[in-house]
Amino acid sequence: MDTSTFFSQMALELHEQPTAEDTIERITEYAKIAIGCDDAGIMLVHARNQIETASATSPRVGESHNLQIIHDEGPCLEAIEGEAIYLSPDVAVDGRWPKWGPAVADIGIRSTLSLRLETRSRRYGSLNLYAERVRAFDDDDLAVATIFVRHAAVALASAHNEKGLQVAIDARKLIGQAQGILMERYDLEEGRAFDFLRRQSQAHNVKLRHVAEWVVQHRASPEASFAETVWAGGSTNGQARS
């Protein structure tokens, strides 16, 4: 598939997403395909003073974002307020972020590319691309990412409303809470807990946040098992069946 066809199909699919949450999730999934990176995530500015991870293709993306907030440094934050694009060939030795860089290298991220998500009228946050090897992003990747982020910003603006973005942020919190429950109950690593939630989402064709909601609701019932559950407006309609 050539680049123009890819972006045309992407734009149509993003436009057809029913909610801002779905649009954000699809943007990160398409970003991995378009750039060929290992992970992607979106950091959103909400209500001007709240910065949170709205979508992530793996738990370490959220951890990378959290480390930036903890250390108050990093390319995702910089892309929101500084230059529009930040590229780091090797975060472990990047002098711009002496605390965040080595910390994120320890979780397997070595190269990053962060781009501001914005339209002419609004700045939404940043799209952040991650790779496990050093010098993973070249000039061609940068060119594609620059085009991609413009399409993503337009799609986000089309789907945007304050309630919709808050739902997306709340969904990430719920997923994190469900991961914590699974990690404690079954002695799982964070990545394996996330993979479990994603597999259940795909197997039963329900949104990831709905699976997470079920786990949280049934945290006091360790013998319960997730099966096909009828969802209406994000809530269960009846009991899950084993």
C-alpha positions in Angstrom: 0.0 0.0 0.0 1.4 3.4 -0.9 1.6 6.3 1.5 -1.3 8.3 0.0 -3.6 5.3 0.1 -2.6 4.5 3.7 -3.3 8.0 4.9 -6.6 8.1 3.0 -7.8 4.9 4.6 -6.6 6.0 8.0 -8.4 9.4 7.7 -11.7 7.6 6.8 -11.5 5.1 9.6 -10.6 7.7 12.2 -13.5 9.8 11.0 -15.8 6.9 11.5 -14.9 6.2 15.1 -17.9 6.6 17.4 -16.2 8.3 20.3 -13.1 10.4 21.1 -11.8 7.4 23.1 -12.0 5.2 20.1 -10.3 7.8 17.9 -7.4 8.2 20.3 -6.9 4.4 20.5 -6.9 4.1 16.7 -4.4 6.9 16.3 -1.8 5.1 18.5 -2.4 1.9 16.7 -2.0 3.5 13.3 1.1 5.4 14.5 2.9 2.1 15.1 2.0 0.9 11.6 2.9 4.2 9.8 6.3 4.7 11.5 7.1 1.0 12.2 8.0 1.7 15.8 7.6 -0.6 18.8 5.2 1.5 20.8 3.2 4.7 20.6 1.2 6.8 23.1 -0.7 10.0 23.4 -0.3 12.5 26.2 -3.1 15.0 26.5 -3.5 18.3 28.2 -6.8 18.4 29.9 -8.4 21.5 31.4 -5.1 23.3 30.9 -3.4 22.0 34.0 -3.9 18.2 33.9 -1.5 16.1 31.7 -2.3 12.4 31.4 -1.8 9.4 29.2 -4.9 9.0 27.1 -3.8 6.0 25.0 -0.8 3.7 25.0 0.1 0.5 23.1 1.8 -1.0 26.1 2.3 -0.4 29.8 5.8 0.9 29.4 4.4 3.9 27.4 2.4 4.9 30.4 5.5 4.4 32.6 7.6 6.5 30.3 5.0 9.3 30.5 4.8 9.0 34.3 8.6 9.2 34.6 8.5 12.5 32.7 5.9 13.9 35.1 7.9 12.7 38.1 11.2 14.1 36.8 9.6 17.1 35.2 11.5 16.5 32.0 11.3 14.6 28.7 10.3 14.9 25.0 6.6 14.4 25.4 6.3 17.3 27.8 8.7 19.4 25.7 6.6 18.8 22.6 3.5 20.3 24.3 5.2 23.5 25.4 8.5 23.8 23.5 9.4 23.0 20.0 6.9 21.0 17.9 9.2 18.0 17.4 11.7 16.3 19.6 13.9 13.4 18.3 16.2 11.4 20.6 18.5 8.8 18.9 19.5 7.4 22.3 17.7 8.5 25.4 20.3 6.9 27.7 22.9 9.5 26.8 20.7 12.4 25.8 21.9 15.4 27.9 18.5 17.2 27.5 16.9 14.8 29.9 19.5 13.5 32.3 17.1 12.0 34.8 14.3 10.7 32.5 16.6 9.3 29.8 18.5 6.7 31.8 15.3 5.8 33.7 13.3 5.1 30.6 16.3 3.2 29.0 16.0 0.8 32.0 12.5 -0.2 30.8 13.6 -1.0 27.3 13.1 2.3 25.4 16.1 3.7 23.6 14.8 6.0 20.8 11.9 8.4 20.9 10.1 10.8 18.6 7.6 13.2 20.1 5.4 15.5 18.0 2.9 18.1 19.1 -0.8 17.3 18.5 -2.4 20.6 17.6 -4.6 22.4 15.1 -4.6 26.1 14.3 -7.1 26.7 17.1 -6.0 24.3 19.8 -3.1 22.4 21.3 -4.1 18.9 22.5 -0.9 17.3 23.7 1.7 15.1 22.1 2.0 12.0 20.0 4.9 9.9 21.2 6.7 7.1 19.3 9.1 4.7 21.0 11.7 2.1 19.7 13.8 -0.5 21.5 17.0 0.2 19.5 19.1 3.3 19.3 18.9 5.5 16.2 15.7 3.9 15.2 14.1 7.0 13.5 15.6 8.5 10.4 14.6 11.4 8.2 12.0 9.4 6.3 10.4 8.4 9.6 10.3 12.0 10.6 8.7 13.1 7.4 6.0 10.4 7.7 5.4 11.2 11.4 5.0 14.9 10.6 2.3 14.1 8.0 0.7 11.6 10.3 0.4 13.9 13.3 -1.4 16.5 11.2 -4.0 13.9 10.2 -4.3 12.7 13.8 -4.8 16.2 15.1 -7.6 16.8 12.6 -9.3 13.6 13.5 -8.9 14.4 17.2 -10.4 17.9 16.7 -13.3 16.4 14.8 -14.1 13.9 17.6 -13.2 16.2 20.4 -15.3 17.4 23.3 -14.3 17.8 26.9 -16.5 14.9 28.0 -15.1 12.7 25.4 -11.5 13.3 26.3 -12.2 12.9 30.0 -13.8 9.5 29.2 -10.5 8.5 27.5 -8.4 9.7 30.4 -10.7 7.9 32.9 -10.5 4.7 30.8 -6.7 4.7 31.2 -7.0 5.1 35.0 -9.5 2.2 35.0 -7.2 0.0 33.0 -4.3 0.8 35.3 -6.5 -0.1 38.3 -7.4 -3.5 36.7 -3.8 -4.2 35.9 -2.9 -3.6 39.6 -5.6 -6.0 40.7 -4.4 -8.8 38.3 -0.7 -8.2 39.3 -1.5 -8.6 43.0 -3.9 -11.5 42.7 -1.9 -13.6 40.2 1.6 -12.3 40.8 1.9 -11.1 37.2 4.2 -8.5 35.8 2.6 -5.3 34.5 3.1 -6.3 30.8 1.4 -9.7 31.3 -1.5 -8.1 33.1 -2.0 -5.7 30.3 -1.8 -8.5 27.7 -4.4 -10.5 29.6 -6.8 -7.5 29.5 -6.2 -7.0 25.8 -6.7 -10.7 25.0 -10.0 -10.7 26.8 -11.0 -7.6 24.9 -10.2 -9.2 21.5 -11.6 -12.6 22.3 -15.0 -11.2 23.5 -15.2 -8.2 21.1 -15.6 -5.7 23.9 -13.7 -2.5 24.6 -10.6 -2.8 26.8 -12.1 -0.4 29.3 -15.1 -2.7 29.7 -12.9 -5.6 30.5 -11.0 -3.5 33.0 -14.3 -2.3 34.5 -15.4 -6.0 35.0 -12.1 -6.8 36.7 -12.5 -3.9 39.1 -16.1 -4.7 39.8 -15.3 -8.3 40.6 -12.1 -7.7 42.6 -13.7 -9.2 45.7 -14.7 -12.3 43.8 -11.5 -14.2 42.9 -13.5 -17.2 41.5 -15.4 -15.1 39.0 -14.3 -15.5 35.3 -14.8 -13.1 32.5 -17.1 -14.4 29.8 -19.2 -12.7 27.1 -21.0 -10.0 29.0 -23.7 -7.7 27.6 -22.5 -4.1 27.9 -24.8 -1.1 27.7 -23.3 2.3 28.1 -20.2 0.8 29.8 -22.1 -1.1 32.5 -23.0 -4.8 32.8 -26.5 -5.9 32.0 -26.8 -9.0 34.0 -24.1 -11.2 35.4 -21.0 -12.5 33.7 -21.2 -16.2 32.8 -18.4 -18.6 33.4 
